[in-house]
Amino acid sequence: MVVLGLAHSKHAPSSPNTFVYFCILKIAICMVLLFSLFGCVKSGTTRLSLPDSPVAYDQAWKSSLEASLLYYDRIVISDKKSGYFQTSWQTHQVGVLIGNPVKRSRLIGRVASRDPFRLDLDMQQEAFSLELGHWVADPPDKKRLNELKDRLQARLRF
């Protein structure tokens, strides 16, 4: 049997049924890995849409950036024409002991409508995995996102 490089291996399946099960197992493992790598895992993003505001676009845009800066250090991308902004990643440690998880989050704003002004906010959060050695998606802090929403609504006179 010369399939999948198992010609004279001691690990080669001994019967055709075993070979079929072996192939199905390999395919299942590959699918799980692909799903986990390409987004079929729980996302680290929460989206929140603000209701329509009667405030003029220029003033609403400025207020949105100012409110975001109350929670994040700086805005790294700001394109008023396309209605898109993104804050820098803000890193914080959860707990006081060494080895506790380190998380980071950022805010992305997209203008859904200019007149009336309507803004969609996405909060992305990631946690550093010591096992994997890189950042992985983590459920965002909805309390913080709702606080930001409340500030924006107050500034945009809802």
C-alpha angles and dihedrals in degrees: 000000000000103000123128091355095294097123103132100359123135086225094059116122111262098215138027091251092053089049091054092050090047091054093046090051092052091049091049092051091049091050093050090051093048093048092050093048098045105047110277086118124089109292125236092218131095120191124207125181121205119217122252116289128205091215117115116260097247093051093042091050092051092047091050092054093045093050091049090053090059088069104027131049099234147348110248098182123031121166111169093181095058093032097238132131136166131190126218119263111273113207124206136168119235108223131356103267124094110255095036114132120281115214135187133195140183137186127232121193126196124183107229094183134010099198107057093020113239125172131198116205125199120191114198120195131183135181125211112245113212089193094054097031095227144072118285131190115274129183108266126243102263092187091061092046091051091050089054090047091053092051092049093048090052091050094045093048101237 
